[in-house]
Every structure is written in structure tokens, then in C-alpha cells.
Amino acid sequence: MLQAAHCLSPIVASACSTADDIGIPMRTALVLSHNTAKISLKRELYDELGIQANDLPHQSAAKFVANSTQVIHKLAQVFPASLHHFTLREWLRLADQDFAHQCKLATLPPHYMLDAIGQGMIDGCCVGEPWNSVGATKQISKVVCRSQDVIPSIADKVLAVTSEWATQHSESHQALIRALMKAQRDLAQPKNSTVAYQLLQQFGIINPERDPALGSATLQQDVEALILQIHQQNMQPKATDFDWILSQLKAWLHADLDSSKFQDYSLQCIDLACYQEVLSSLN
């Protein structure tokens, strides 16, 4: 049985370090995307705080935190062990470290973020596309900053496999990585971005019939540009990425981790030999 998943990178780090309390080691031989999420705030709050499009992250964070001493604002993430969570915390920390630790975050699925903002359940979120662009198009929210303006460029989504399965089925693992790397190379070609966008529509991920705002030409341009941006990057998994992720798990999720073991944990998270072998066969 295939034991692989499109997975948030901090979940792999949690598994390898046993911070998830489950103890099933996982690893990745391929990055699927780096952090491209953005922080968006409710349009009325964005304007009320006097945030400007050219504000640096520490400036927008300072405005948000200063106002939060008078009114409690609710922010949401997609999952506790995620770069979205870490981005929000690090953004808030630019203004006030104590507030960054004390601020409570809601957890919502990405496709529900805009509804939650519109219904007044939350005042902002960190989420990936197309939701930030859709929120701006529908005048529900405005983008405050990109995650890469707050945290390093880090592996966000990865192909995760259980270490046991990868060891027992090395040929199947390599075949899976090879197929995905070929797809990534195709998606890195500008001539294929429109076809990729059409696939998103075909599978109902972007559904203009359900929401007319999802049919805008501007949104299509933004998403196609993002598809190219994601797949033109180096998809080799890096131990340094997971070292940083482990430090975030310890800082913000209070994971009981020994910092002196971060390097060992990080090396367990990646299968560099598999990546290099497949890359060599493709070249």
C-alpha cells in the first residue's frame, strides 16, 4: 500500500522529532512548494488602522498590535503545525513579542477564511492563494504582507512518506518522486500555466460557477504567475529548512524539544539520496 501524502512540512518535522506524540517517523525526498502564503486583514480594519500598501511588515504589525490593546481582533491559521501559523506569530513578534505569544489563533480550512471574515468570525488570516486575491477582488480583505517578507523561504508543502515504507519500497518511492519531478518541470514552463489553471477549474478547486469572483481575468493571471513561481524554484529538501521549522515548533507550539538534537532530527526529515538519484536519472 502506498504511504505518501501531500503534507505540511512542519508535520514531517513533528513526526521525526516525536513532537506529535505519535512517533511514526516520516521523511521527504521532494519539496512541492515553498511558502507563498500572505497575511490578509478585513478591509474595514485594514483601512481603520491606516495600513498602507507600502508598509513594511513591522509597520503593519505595530498598527495592528497597538489597536489590539483596545479591541480584541481574531486571527486565523490553517493548522497549528504550519508555516501559516509561524508567519502570523513572527509578524506579531515584530511589534510585540509578548503579544505574539499571548494572541490566540483560530484554525480554519483555507476555503472558509473569506466567509469567516465576511461573517465577522475573524478579522484576518494567513492563507495561500487564491484566497487572498479573491478577498481583494470581492473587497472583503486586503493583503498586508507576504510570508516571505516575514520568514525565510522555507519548504512549505512536501511529499511525505513513512520512513518504513520508503525503506521497504525504495523503487516505488523513486518512481513516485520521478513522476512528480517530471510534472514539476512541465509546470515550470510558461506555455503550460494556462493548462494548469484549467485543471484547477476542472477539479473544482477554482469554481467560477459557484463564485463569479473566481472567474476574473486578474485572478487567473495571479494564479498562473504563482504556478510558475512555485515550480521554477529548487525543490531539493534541505536540512536547514527543517532546523528552522523545529525552532518554530519549540518557540510557538511549546514542543518539548532538545535544541542540541535539531540537526539530527533535520537530517532524519529528508531523503537527499533519493532526490539526488532521481535527479541524476532525469538529467
Number of C-alpha atoms within 10 A of each C-alpha: 5 12 14 17 13 12 18 20 28 25 22 30 29 26 21 25 26 17 20 15 9 10 12 15 18 25 27 28 26 25 26 24 22 22 20 21 22 24 26 28 25 23 19 13 17 22 12 12 15 12 19 12 12 10 13 14 20 19 15 24 23 19 16 21 22 14 15 14 10 8 9 11 18 17 23 27 25 22 17 18 22 20 29 25 25 23 26 24 23 23 25 24 18 17 20 17 13 10 15 18 15 9 17 12 19 16 15 15 11 18 15 11 27 25 13 16 23 16 10 12 16 20 24 27 32 28 28 19 17 19 22 26 23 21 24 18 16 14 13 18 27 25 20 23 23 19 26 15 15 21 16 13 13 22 26 21 21 24 21 24 22 19 20 14 16 23 11 10 14 13 12 13 20 18 12 15 20 20 11 15 21 13 12 19 12 17 22 18 13 13 11 14 21 17 13 17 17 15 13 14 16 11 9 12 14 19 15 13 11 10 10 10 19 22 16 12 10 14 20 19 14 13 20 20 14 16 22 21 15 18 21 16 14 13 19 18 23 20 20 15 19 26 20 18 27 26 17 22 22 15 15 16 16 11 17 12 17 11 13 8 12 21 16 14 21 23 18 22 30 26 20 19 10 20 21 13 12 20 16 9 8 10 5
